[in-house]
Amino acid sequence: MSDDVVDFAISAWREDGRWRLEALPPRAHASLDSLIAALRAHPGEVGTLGLICVSEEFFLLIRMRGEEVRLLVSDLFAAEDYDLGIEALDRLSVPAPDDDDDDEIVPAGDLRIVEDLGLRMDELEFILDDEDAWPDELLTTIAKRIGFGDEFTRIVEKLTS
């Protein structure tokens, strides 16, 4: 395992028909449970979506609706090298991957996590199959498809500059 460096963690929720976004505070980056707790602060009309980029290696999507927590890990092989990734894989009950396959990018978790927000599972799979894209670029594509791409891009640029 290595030290987790959360490049950014952003909360997105809809209120009065508009998307609202906010950077999660660094203290929320400490663990999966602390990220989930921070996301509960904005229940929103369609729940809350957490978009978390870890060490430019993988991302987590966390979807909160009431007590329900849904997760998607963009790359289970990259995630197994980070505490936050291991926590997510454990919560998903994903067994340790076979190291023979670690050249391949394999997502884990709920591929229907944002289907009700307009991004179908097959479209999400297509986005995740882009082996040349960085995790932040994949999250930007997802944010655009859901409808809050411009604001997402502004927040990410502010957090990473």
N, C-alpha and C positions, 0 to 999 in steps of 0.2 A: 504494500500500500504506500501511497505517497501523500504528501500534504495536499489537501483540497484547496484549490484556489477558485473561488466562485468569481467568474468574470463579471457576471451580473445576474441578478434575480429580480424579476419584474412580476408584479401582480396586475392582472387585467380583469375587469368586471364591467358589466353593463348596468347602468343606472339611468332611469328615465329614457330608455332607448338609445343611449350614447355609451360608447366605450370609454372607460376611465382607466388610466394606467398609473402605476406608482412603483418606484424602485423599493425593494424590500431592504430594510436596514441590515448592515453587515452582521449584527448579532443573530439575525435569522438564518444566516448561512451555516451556522455551526452543525446542524444536523437536519435530517429529514423531518423529524418531529417539530423542530423549531421553524422550519419553512412552512409546514402545514399549519402550525399555530398562527403564524403571521398572515397566511392566506385567509384564515377564518375571519379576519378583521373586516373584510369586504365581501359579504355574502352575494351581492348582486342578483340581478333578475335571472341569470342563467348560471349561477354559481360563480366561482372565481377560478381563473386560470393562472397558474404559476409557470413562468418561462425562465428556466435556470440554465445557464451555460457554465460548465465546469472545466477549467484549465484548457480551454480551447480543444477539448478532446471529445466531449459528448454533451448532450443536454438532457434535462428532465422537463417533462410537462407534467404538472400536477393539476388535477381538476377537482375542485371542491364543490359539492352540492349538499348542503345540510351536513350530515355526518358522513356521507359517502366520500371516499377518497379514491380517485383513479389516477394511475401513473403510466407514463410512457418514458422509457429510457431509449435514447436514440441509438446507442451502440453498447451492447452488453459486454463486449470484449474490452472496450475502453473503460467502462464503468467499474469493472472488477478491480481496477487499480486504484480506486479512490474510495475513501470512507463513505462519502455521500452516495456514490454509485452502489456500493455493497449494501448499504441500508435500503436503497430502493429495490435492488434485486432480491434481497431477503424478504422485503414486504410483499413482493410479487411472487415469492416462492419459486424463483428461477434458479435451477441448479447451476453450479459452476460450469462455465463453458469448456468445451474440449479445446485445449490450446492449439491443436492442429488446424483449427479453423480461424485463427485470429487475424488473418489477412482480410477476412470478409467482415462487412459491417452488418450486424444483425440487431434490429431493434427488439426490445422486450416490453411487454405490458399491453396496454389497451390501445389498439390502433383505431378504435372508434371514439377516442377520447374527445374529439371536437367535431364529430359527425353532425351533431345537432346544430353546430355553429356554421355549417356550410362547407366543411371540408371532409369529403367522403373518405372512407378507409383506403380505397384504391388510389385516390389522389395523394393521400398522406404517405402511403407506401412508395409511390413514385418519387415524391420529394425526398424521402429518406434514402432512396437508392442512389442518390447523387454522391458518389464516393469522392468527388473533387471539391465538394462544398464543405466549408467549415461549419461547425455547429451554430455559430451566431448567424450565418447566412441562411441556414435551414430554418432557424427560428424566425428570421425576418420574412422568409417566404411564407411560412405558416401564418404569421401575424397579418401579412397582406391578404392572404386568402380568407381569413376570418373577418377582416375589415378594420384593423387598427394598425396597419403597417407603417404609416407616416409617423404617428406618435411613438410607436415602438422604436423606430429608427432614431428619432430625436433623443429618446431616453438612453438608448444604448450608446449613441455617440457621446452624450454627455457623461455617461458613467465610465466609458473606456478611453476618454481622451486625457 
